[in-house]
């Protein structure tokens, strides 16, 4: 699985406000009077991660039965996902999130002076 299960075990609890908002603020530090291309690239990855986190949260709630899949008129017409489909979709989102993080880190590390510590990749 490419180390996915090990990284997932290390991740623990995740909070949008603790992680994604901090990433957004960090990305803004690379702009002065106007938004720099580096900030734009980093914020694009933050937006990608934010949507992945929201989708993962929704899938988790569906798996626990706290939320329906929605769709259709009055919620009719949308098939509930099975546990295996939810698991597969969650794995895909986890990989997508890791890729977005690595792109964010690549943009953040680009052009940093040698004296500053670089952010780690997943």
C-alpha positions in Angstrom: 0.0 0.0 0.0 3.0 2.3 -0.3 3.1 3.1 3.4 -0.4 4.5 3.5 -1.5 2.5 6.6 1.6 3.5 8.5 1.1 7.2 7.7 -2.6 6.9 8.6 -1.8 5.5 12.0 0.6 8.3 12.7 -1.8 11.0 11.5 -4.2 10.7 14.5 -7.0 13.2 14.8 -7.2 15.9 12.0 -8.7 19.3 12.3 -9.3 21.6 9.4 -8.7 24.6 11.7 -5.4 23.3 13.0 -3.9 22.2 9.7 -5.5 23.6 6.6 -6.0 27.1 8.0 -2.4 27.2 9.1 -1.3 26.1 5.7 -3.4 28.9 4.2 -1.8 31.4 6.5 1.7 30.1 5.8 1.1 30.4 2.0 0.1 34.0 2.4 3.5 34.8 3.9 5.2 34.6 0.5 3.3 37.7 -0.8 4.0 41.4 -0.3 1.9 44.0 -2.2 0.3 41.6 -4.6 -0.3 37.8 -4.5 2.8 36.1 -5.7 2.8 33.0 -8.0 4.2 31.0 -5.2 1.3 31.9 -2.9 -1.2 31.2 -5.7 0.3 27.7 -6.2 0.3 27.0 -2.5 -3.3 28.3 -2.0 -4.5 26.1 -4.9 -3.2 23.0 -3.0 -4.8 24.3 0.2 -8.1 24.5 -1.6 -7.6 21.0 -3.0 -6.8 19.7 0.5 -9.8 21.5 2.0 -12.2 19.8 -0.5 -10.5 16.4 0.1 -11.0 16.8 3.9 -14.7 17.7 3.4 -15.2 14.7 1.2 -13.5 12.4 3.6 -15.6 13.8 6.5 -18.7 13.2 4.5 -17.7 9.6 3.6 -16.9 8.9 7.3 -20.3 10.2 8.4 -21.9 8.0 5.7 -20.0 5.0 6.9 -21.2 5.6 10.5 -24.8 6.2 9.3 -24.8 9.8 10.4 -25.3 11.2 6.9 -27.0 9.9 3.8 -25.5 10.0 0.3 -28.1 12.6 -0.6 -29.2 13.3 -4.2 -32.4 13.1 -6.1 -35.7 14.5 -5.2 -36.1 14.5 -1.3 -33.0 12.3 -1.1 -34.4 9.6 -3.4 -32.5 8.2 -6.3 -29.0 8.1 -4.9 -27.6 4.7 -4.1 -26.0 4.3 -0.7 -22.3 3.3 -1.0 -21.2 0.0 0.5 -18.5 -0.2 3.1 -16.0 -1.5 0.5 -16.9 1.4 -1.9 -16.4 3.9 0.9 -13.1 2.3 1.9 -11.9 2.4 -1.7 -12.9 6.0 -2.2 -11.3 6.9 1.1 -8.0 5.3 0.0 -8.2 7.3 -3.3 -8.8 10.5 -1.4 -5.9 9.8 1.0 -3.5 9.4 -1.9 -4.9 12.6 -3.6 -4.4 14.4 -0.3 -0.8 13.2 0.0 -0.2 14.4 -3.6 -1.7 17.8 -2.8 0.5 18.0 0.3 3.7 17.2 -1.7 2.8 19.8 -4.3 2.2 22.3 -1.5 5.6 21.5 0.0 7.4 21.6 -3.4 6.0 25.2 -3.9 6.9 26.2 -0.3 10.4 24.9 -0.6 11.0 26.4 -4.0 13.4 29.3 -3.8 14.0 29.1 0.0 17.5 30.0 1.1 19.8 27.1 1.9 19.9 28.3 5.6 16.2 27.6 6.1 14.9 24.2 6.9 12.8 22.7 4.1 9.3 21.2 4.8 9.3 17.4 4.6 7.5 15.4 1.9 5.2 12.5 2.6 
